[in-house]
Amino acid sequence: MIDGIDIVKRRREHIRWILLRALDNARPDGTNEGVLLMTIQGLYSDATQQEIRRELAYLEDRRLVEVSNRHTGHWFATLERHGVDIVEYTVACEPGIARPQKVG
């Protein structure tokens, strides 16, 4: 049985994966947090800007993304080299990101 903590953890890890995939699709330019929020809200309608920023900061701490323009109040993110490797399944993915098993 899945309890509330497991559901929250699964959501957080899934959002991280979707953010990486969205930023991969936005390469090489990256994109702003508004686009990322709309993407996540397509799956989780109650997602918030704060939630997106928290997960972007997590991904940045792992050196998977780079976040810029914090000082303007409108975050902008790009995928880093290691983030590309995670999305392209060329390196192992450590716990904390709900990357699905590679098919084929």
N, C-alpha and C positions, 0 to 999 in steps of 0.2 A: 504494500500500500504506500502511496506517495503522500507525504505530509506537506504542510505549507512551506517548510524550509526547502524541501527538494524542488517544489514547483518554482519558487523564487530563484533558486540556483540554476535550474534548467533554463528559465527565461533569460537570466543574465548572460549565461554562456551562449545561448542561441542568438541573442542580440549582438554579442561580440562577433560571432561568425557572420551574421548578416551584414554588419558594418564592414568587415573585411571584404566580403563579396561586393558590396556596393562601391567601396573605394577601388577595388580591382576594376570594376566596370567604368569607373571615372578616370582611370589612368590614361595618360600620365599627368593630367592636370589636377586631379583631386576634386573635392566638392565641399560645399558649405554644410553646416549642421542642419539647416532647414531642409535641404534635400534628404539628408540622412534621416532626419526625424520623420519626414513623410514616408520614406521607405519602411522604416520600422513600424510606423503606425498602420501600414498596410497589413501587418501581421498582428500587432498589439495596439489596438485602437486607443488604449489608455496610456501609451508611452509618452514620456515628457522630455522636454529639453534637458532637464537636470539628469535624467536617466541616460540620455545619449551622451552627455558630457562626461558623466562618471565612467561609462564604458570606453569612451575615446581616451580618457586619461589612463585607464587601465591598460589599454592597447599601446598607448604611447610609452608607459612605464616599461613595457615588455619590448620596446623598440620595434613594434610592428607598424605603427603609424606615426606621422608627425602632425602635430596640431599647431596652427599658427593663428594670428590675428585675435588672440584672446583679449588683448587690450582694447579692441574695438567693440567687444561684446558679441561678435559674430564669428564663432569658431569656423576654421577652415581646415580640412584634414586631407592628407595624402598618404598613400600606402608606401611604406619603406620596403627596402629590398627583402628583408626577412619576412615581412608580411606577404609579399608576392610569393615567396617560396612556400609559405603556409597555404595560401589559396591554391597554388598550383601543385600541391602535394609532393613537392620535391624534398621536404624536410619533415621530420616528425613534429607533431603538434603536442605540446605539453598540456597538461590539464588546465582548465579554465576557459577553454573555447570549445564549443560544441561542433567541431568539424566532423561531418559525417564520414563514414568509411568510403574510401575511394572505390568506385565501381569500374571494373574492367581493367 
